[in-house]
Amino acid sequence: MKLEFTKMHGLGNDFLVLDLVTQTAELTPALVQQWSNRNTGVGFDQLLTLEPPTVPDADFWWGIYNADGTHAEQCGNGARCMAKFIAEQKLSPKPSIRLQTPKGIIETQLDSVDMVTVNMGQPQPEAEQITITTSTGDVQLLRVSMGNPHAVIFVDNIHHAPVATLGAELTGHSEFPEGANIGFCQVIDRGFVRLRVFERGVGETQACGSGACAAATAGQVLGHLGQRVKVSLPGGKLKIAWPGPGQDLLMTGPATTVYSGTIDA
């Protein structure tokens, strides 16, 4: 069976997007791994599926698979790409779309042809940092839920941060029984940070939208950052606005369509 797909990216965080409203497919971890292989498949960080919703106040159900075939609960860059995909495929005439996820509903707003704002809901940060002992010493981090689990480490120099090794060790640590996305954040001033993220089930990516939201949240909780923050990732910049506890967080950034094709399922 042939499936139509679209390849997209948000700041280099790349996706294979499937319309499962007008198509049907049975996805397995092995199939996702096969497609995600950058040498023999399409190659991507996450696979995104668009499906009919199961609740009346959502426009679509949105599925997220990591490159290793595991499920993810949230993906900020993916949400922006999905909003653009829906518009380009003419699946809805509305500029504002409500996407159902395993952790609730998020709302996207198509600001222009390439820019999208996502209401990511209310961040759930812990009040204080914890210390975790690793193979290279003790590490302080703040846990933040954006609907998916994050841990943010503040570093002096993002370029020297051991993202690959420490990120891999922490994402599999017993403190995170479901795994976690590990962010390494360097504060430049109260409105600007640099960030690299080791994503569970993927590894380091060019950008992580929910990771940028988690870093901005953690920085504000710890008194490092203000309510509006520009986050610079290897793939580009995102704008984060969070008024504070009990309020929704908004993320704004680009979404890019690369190409469309068909794939065997």
PAMAR-494490 format. One record per residue (C-alpha): residue in one letter; x, y, z. Coordinates in Angstrom, 1 decimal. Each point is the difference from the previous one (the first is absolute). Layout:
# PAMAR-494490
<residu:a; east:X; north:Y; up:Z> .
...
***
This chain:
# PAMAR-494490
<residu:m; east:0.0; north:0.0; up:0.0> .
<residu:k; east:1.2; north:3.5; up:-0.9> .
<residu:l; east:-0.4; north:2.9; up:2.4> .
<residu:e; east:0.3; north:3.6; up:-0.8> .
<residu:f; east:2.3; north:1.9; up:2.4> .
<residu:t; east:1.5; north:3.5; up:0.4> .
<residu:k; east:3.5; north:0.7; up:1.3> .
<residu:m; east:0.1; north:3.2; up:2.2> .
<residu:h; east:2.2; north:1.6; up:2.6> .
<residu:g; east:-0.1; north:2.6; up:2.7> .
<residu:l; east:3.4; north:1.6; up:0.4> .
<residu:g; east:1.7; north:-3.2; up:-1.3> .
<residu:n; east:-2.1; north:-2.3; up:2.4> .
<residu:d; east:-1.3; north:-2.2; up:-2.9> .
<residu:f; east:-3.2; north:-2.0; up:-0.4> .
<residu:l; east:-1.8; north:-2.4; up:-2.2> .
<residu:v; east:-3.7; north:1.0; up:0.0> .
<residu:l; east:-2.8; north:-2.3; up:-0.8> .
<residu:d; east:-3.6; north:0.9; up:-0.7> .
<residu:l; east:-2.0; north:-2.9; up:1.6> .
<residu:v; east:-3.3; north:1.9; up:-0.4> .
<residu:t; east:-0.2; north:-0.8; up:-3.8> .
<residu:q; east:2.4; north:-3.0; up:0.2> .
<residu:t; east:0.3; north:-3.1; up:2.2> .
<residu:a; east:3.2; north:-1.7; up:1.3> .
<residu:e; east:1.0; north:-2.3; up:2.8> .
<residu:l; east:3.2; north:1.3; up:1.5> .
<residu:t; east:2.4; north:-2.2; up:2.0> .
<residu:p; east:3.3; north:0.9; up:1.7> .
<residu:a; east:1.9; north:-2.0; up:-2.6> .
<residu:l; east:-1.6; north:1.9; up:-2.8> .
<residu:v; east:0.7; north:3.4; up:1.6> .
<residu:q; east:3.6; north:-1.0; up:0.6> .
<residu:q; east:0.3; north:-1.1; up:-3.7> .
<residu:w; east:-1.3; north:3.2; up:-1.3> .
<residu:s; east:2.0; north:2.2; up:2.4> .
<residu:n; east:3.3; north:-1.5; up:-1.1> .
<residu:r; east:1.9; north:2.8; up:-1.8> .
<residu:n; east:2.0; north:-2.4; up:-2.2> .
<residu:t; east:-2.7; north:-2.4; up:-1.2> .
<residu:g; east:-3.3; north:1.8; up:0.8> .
<residu:v; east:-1.3; north:3.5; up:-0.1> .
<residu:g; east:1.7; north:1.1; up:3.2> .
<residu:f; east:-1.6; north:2.1; up:2.8> .
<residu:d; east:0.1; north:0.8; up:3.7> .
<residu:q; east:-3.7; north:-0.6; up:0.4> .
<residu:l; east:-3.0; north:-1.5; up:-1.9> .
<residu:l; east:-3.2; north:2.1; up:0.3> .
<residu:t; east:-3.4; north:-1.3; up:-0.8> .
<residu:l; east:-3.2; north:2.0; up:-0.5> .
<residu:e; east:-3.2; north:-2.0; up:0.9> .
<residu:p; east:-3.7; north:0.7; up:0.8> .
<residu:p; east:-0.4; north:1.2; up:3.6> .
<residu:t; east:-1.7; north:-2.0; up:2.8> .
<residu:v; east:-1.4; north:3.0; up:1.9> .
<residu:p; east:-2.4; north:2.6; up:-1.4> .
<residu:d; east:2.0; north:3.1; up:0.8> .
<residu:a; east:3.1; north:-1.0; up:-2.0> .
<residu:d; east:0.4; north:0.3; up:-3.8> .
<residu:f; east:2.5; north:-2.9; up:-0.4> .
<residu:w; east:1.8; north:-2.7; up:2.0> .
<residu:w; east:3.8; north:0.5; up:-0.3> .
<residu:g; east:2.3; north:-3.0; up:0.4> .
<residu:i; east:3.8; north:0.2; up:0.6> .
<residu:y; east:2.5; north:-2.8; up:-0.4> .
<residu:n; east:3.7; north:0.4; up:0.8> .
<residu:a; east:2.6; north:-1.3; up:-2.5> .
<residu:d; east:0.4; north:-3.2; up:2.1> .
<residu:g; east:-3.8; north:-0.8; up:-0.3> .
<residu:t; east:-0.9; north:1.1; up:3.5> .
<residu:h; east:-2.9; north:2.4; up:0.6> .
<residu:a; east:0.4; north:3.6; up:1.1> .
<residu:e; east:-2.6; north:2.1; up:1.7> .
<residu:q; east:0.9; north:3.4; up:-1.3> .
<residu:c; east:2.2; north:1.8; up:-2.6> .
<residu:g; east:0.0; north:3.7; up:-0.4> .
<residu:n; east:1.8; north:0.1; up:-3.4> .
<residu:g; east:-2.3; north:-2.7; up:-1.2> .
<residu:a; east:-3.1; north:2.0; up:1.0> .
<residu:r; east:1.1; north:2.9; up:-2.1> .
<residu:c; east:0.7; north:-2.3; up:-3.0> .
<residu:m; east:-3.4; north:-1.7; up:0.5> .
<residu:a; east:-1.8; north:3.3; up:-0.1> .
<residu:k; east:1.7; north:0.9; up:-3.3> .
<residu:f; east:-0.7; north:-3.5; up:-1.4> .
<residu:i; east:-3.7; north:0.3; up:0.8> .
<residu:a; east:-0.2; north:3.3; up:-1.8> .
<residu:e; east:2.1; north:-1.1; up:-3.0> .
<residu:q; east:-2.0; north:-3.3; up:-0.4> .
<residu:k; east:-3.3; north:2.0; up:0.4> .
<residu:l; east:-1.2; north:-2.3; up:2.7> .
<residu:s; east:-1.6; north:2.9; up:1.9> .
<residu:p; east:-0.7; north:3.6; up:-1.0> .
<residu:k; east:0.6; north:1.3; up:3.6> .
<residu:p; east:3.2; north:1.9; up:0.8> .
<residu:s; east:-0.2; north:-1.2; up:3.6> .
<residu:i; east:0.0; north:-3.8; up:0.5> .
<residu:r; east:-0.5; north:-2.0; up:3.2> .
<residu:l; east:2.1; north:-3.1; up:0.1> .
<residu:q; east:-0.8; north:-2.9; up:2.3> .
<residu:t; east:3.0; north:-1.6; up:1.7> .
<residu:p; east:0.3; north:-2.8; up:2.6> .
<residu:k; east:0.5; north:2.8; up:2.6> .
<residu:g; east:-2.8; north:2.3; up:-1.1> .
<residu:i; east:-0.7; north:2.6; up:-2.7> .
<residu:i; east:2.4; north:2.6; up:-1.4> .
<residu:e; east:-1.0; north:2.8; up:-2.3> .
<residu:t; east:2.0; north:1.3; up:-3.0> .
<residu:q; east:-0.4; north:3.3; up:-1.8> .
<residu:l; east:1.3; north:0.4; up:-3.6> .
<residu:d; east:1.5; north:3.5; up:0.2> .
<residu:s; east:1.3; north:0.1; up:-3.6> .
<residu:v; east:1.1; north:-2.4; up:-2.7> .
<residu:d; east:2.9; north:-1.3; up:2.0> .
<residu:m; east:-0.4; north:1.3; up:3.6> .
<residu:v; east:-2.2; north:-1.8; up:2.6> .
<residu:t; east:-0.8; north:0.7; up:3.6> .
<residu:v; east:-0.9; north:-2.9; up:2.3> .
<residu:n; east:-1.8; north:0.3; up:3.3> .
<residu:m; east:1.9; north:-2.8; up:1.8> .
<residu:g; east:-2.2; north:0.2; up:3.1> .
<residu:q; east:1.3; north:0.5; up:3.6> .
<residu:p; east:3.5; north:-1.2; up:0.7> .
<residu:q; east:0.4; north:-2.1; up:3.1> .
<residu:p; east:3.5; north:0.8; up:1.5> .
<residu:e; east:1.2; north:-1.4; up:3.3> .
<residu:a; east:0.7; north:2.7; up:2.6> .
<residu:e; east:3.6; north:-0.9; up:0.6> .
<residu:q; east:2.9; north:-1.5; up:-1.8> .
<residu:i; east:1.1; north:-3.6; up:0.8> .
<residu:t; east:3.5; north:-1.4; up:0.1> .
<residu:i; east:0.8; north:-3.2; up:-1.9> .
<residu:t; east:3.2; north:-2.0; up:0.3> .
<residu:t; east:1.3; north:-1.0; up:-3.4> .
<residu:s; east:3.2; north:-1.8; up:-1.3> .
<residu:t; east:1.7; north:3.5; up:-0.3> .
<residu:g; east:-1.2; north:1.5; up:3.2> .
<residu:d; east:-3.0; north:1.7; up:1.6> .
<residu:v; east:-2.4; north:1.9; up:-2.3> .
<residu:q; east:-2.7; north:2.5; up:1.0> .
<residu:l; east:-3.1; north:0.2; up:-2.1> .
<residu:l; east:-3.6; north:1.1; up:0.1> .
<residu:r; east:-2.8; north:-2.3; up:-1.2> .
<residu:v; east:-2.7; north:1.6; up:-2.1> .
<residu:s; east:-3.0; north:-1.7; up:-1.6> .
<residu:m; east:-1.3; north:1.4; up:-3.3> .
<residu:g; east:-2.4; north:-2.9; up:-0.4> .
<residu:n; east:3.3; north:-2.0; up:-0.5> .
<residu:p; east:2.8; north:-0.2; up:2.5> .
<residu:h; east:3.0; north:2.4; up:-0.1> .
<residu:a; east:3.0; north:0.7; up:2.1> .
<residu:v; east:1.9; north:3.2; up:-0.4> .
<residu:i; east:3.7; north:0.4; up:1.0> .
<residu:f; east:1.5; north:3.5; up:0.0> .
<residu:v; east:3.6; north:0.2; up:-1.4> .
<residu:d; east:2.6; north:2.7; up:-0.4> .
<residu:n; east:0.8; north:-0.8; up:-3.6> .
<residu:i; east:-2.4; north:-1.9; up:-2.3> .
<residu:h; east:2.7; north:-1.0; up:-2.4> .
<residu:h; east:1.9; north:-1.9; up:2.6> .
<residu:a; east:-3.0; north:-1.8; up:1.5> .
<residu:p; east:0.2; north:-3.8; up:-0.1> .
<residu:v; east:-3.4; north:-0.3; up:-1.7> .
<residu:a; east:0.6; north:-3.4; up:-1.7> .
<residu:t; east:1.5; north:-1.8; up:3.0> .
<residu:l; east:-1.7; north:1.6; up:3.0> .
<residu:g; east:-3.3; north:0.4; up:-1.9> .
<residu:a; east:-0.1; north:-3.8; up:-0.8> .
<residu:e; east:0.9; north:-0.9; up:3.6> .
<residu:l; east:-2.6; north:2.3; up:1.6> .
<residu:t; east:-2.9; north:-0.9; up:-2.4> .
<residu:g; east:0.3; north:-3.6; up:1.2> .
<residu:h; east:0.5; north:0.9; up:3.7> .
<residu:s; east:-2.2; north:-1.6; up:2.6> .
<residu:e; east:-1.2; north:3.5; up:0.9> .
<residu:f; east:-1.8; north:-0.1; up:-3.4> .
<residu:p; east:-1.8; north:-3.3; up:-0.2> .
<residu:e; east:-1.7; north:1.1; up:-3.3> .
<residu:g; east:3.2; north:1.6; up:-1.3> .
<residu:a; east:0.4; north:3.8; up:-0.4> .
<residu:n; east:1.2; north:2.6; up:-2.4> .
<residu:i; east:3.1; north:1.6; up:1.4> .
<residu:g; east:0.6; north:3.7; up:-0.7> .
<residu:f; east:3.4; north:1.7; up:0.4> .
<residu:c; east:-0.7; north:3.7; up:0.3> .
<residu:q; east:2.4; north:3.0; up:0.1> .
<residu:v; east:-1.5; north:3.3; up:1.1> .
<residu:i; east:1.3; north:3.0; up:-1.9> .
<residu:d; east:-2.4; north:2.6; up:1.6> .
<residu:r; east:-3.5; north:0.1; up:1.4> .
<residu:g; east:-1.5; north:-0.2; up:-3.5> .
<residu:f; east:2.4; north:-2.3; up:-1.8> .
<residu:v; east:1.3; north:-3.5; up:0.4> .
<residu:r; east:1.9; north:-2.6; up:-2.1> .
<residu:l; east:-1.2; north:-3.6; up:0.2> .
<residu:r; east:0.9; north:-3.5; up:-1.1> .
<residu:v; east:-2.3; north:-2.9; up:0.7> .
<residu:f; east:0.5; north:-3.8; up:0.2> .
<residu:e; east:-3.4; north:-1.4; up:-0.9> .
<residu:r; east:-1.0; north:-3.4; up:1.4> .
<residu:g; east:-0.4; north:-2.6; up:-2.7> .
<residu:v; east:1.9; north:2.2; up:-2.5> .
<residu:g; east:3.2; north:1.6; up:1.3> .
<residu:e; east:1.1; north:3.6; up:-0.5> .
<residu:t; east:-2.2; north:1.8; up:-2.5> .
<residu:q; east:0.4; north:3.3; up:-1.8> .
<residu:a; east:-2.9; north:1.4; up:2.0> .
<residu:c; east:-2.5; north:-1.0; up:2.6> .
<residu:g; east:-3.1; north:2.2; up:0.4> .
<residu:s; east:-1.3; north:-1.5; up:3.3> .
<residu:g; east:3.6; north:0.1; up:1.2> .
<residu:a; east:0.2; north:3.7; up:-0.8> .
<residu:c; east:-3.2; north:0.5; up:2.0> .
<residu:a; east:1.4; north:-2.0; up:2.9> .
<residu:a; east:3.2; north:2.0; up:0.0> .
<residu:a; east:-1.8; north:3.3; up:0.1> .
<residu:t; east:-2.2; north:-1.3; up:2.8> .
<residu:a; east:2.9; north:-1.3; up:2.0> .
<residu:g; east:1.9; north:3.3; up:-0.4> .
<residu:q; east:-3.0; north:2.0; up:1.2> .
<residu:v; east:-0.6; north:-2.2; up:3.0> .
<residu:l; east:3.6; north:0.3; up:1.0> .
<residu:g; east:0.1; north:3.8; up:-0.5> .
<residu:h; east:2.3; north:0.0; up:-3.0> .
<residu:l; east:-2.5; north:1.1; up:-2.6> .
<residu:g; east:-2.9; north:2.3; up:-0.7> .
<residu:q; east:-3.4; north:-0.8; up:-1.4> .
<residu:r; east:1.0; north:0.3; up:-3.7> .
<residu:v; east:3.1; north:-1.9; up:-1.1> .
<residu:k; east:1.6; north:-0.7; up:-3.3> .
<residu:v; east:1.5; north:-3.5; up:-0.1> .
<residu:s; east:2.9; north:-0.6; up:-2.5> .
<residu:l; east:0.3; north:-3.7; up:-1.0> .
<residu:p; east:2.5; north:-1.5; up:-2.5> .
<residu:g; east:-2.7; north:0.2; up:-2.7> .
<residu:g; east:-1.3; north:3.5; up:0.7> .
<residu:k; east:-2.0; north:2.1; up:2.5> .
<residu:l; east:-3.3; north:-0.2; up:1.7> .
<residu:k; east:-2.0; north:2.6; up:2.0> .
<residu:i; east:-1.5; north:-1.1; up:3.3> .
<residu:a; east:-2.5; north:2.0; up:2.1> .
<residu:w; east:-1.1; north:-1.2; up:3.4> .
<residu:p; east:-1.7; north:2.4; up:2.5> .
<residu:g; east:0.7; north:-2.4; up:2.9> .
<residu:p; east:-1.5; north:-2.8; up:2.1> .
<residu:g; east:-3.6; north:-0.8; up:-0.8> .
<residu:q; east:0.2; north:1.6; up:-3.5> .
<residu:d; east:0.4; north:-1.5; up:-3.5> .
<residu:l; east:3.3; north:0.1; up:-1.8> .
<residu:l; east:0.2; north:1.2; up:-3.6> .
<residu:m; east:2.7; north:-1.1; up:-2.4> .
<residu:t; east:0.5; north:1.6; up:-3.4> .
<residu:g; east:2.3; north:-1.2; up:-2.8> .
<residu:p; east:0.3; north:-1.2; up:-3.6> .
<residu:a; east:-1.3; north:-3.1; up:-1.8> .
<residu:t; east:1.4; north:-1.2; up:-3.3> .
<residu:t; east:-1.2; north:-2.5; up:-2.6> .
<residu:v; east:2.9; north:-1.8; up:-1.7> .
<residu:y; east:-1.7; north:-2.4; up:-2.5> .
<residu:s; east:-2.8; north:-2.5; up:-0.4> .
<residu:g; east:0.1; north:-3.6; up:-1.2> .
<residu:t; east:-1.3; north:-3.6; up:0.4> .
<residu:i; east:1.4; north:-2.8; up:2.2> .
<residu:d; east:-0.7; north:-3.7; up:0.3> .
<residu:a; east:-2.0; north:-1.0; up:3.1> .
***
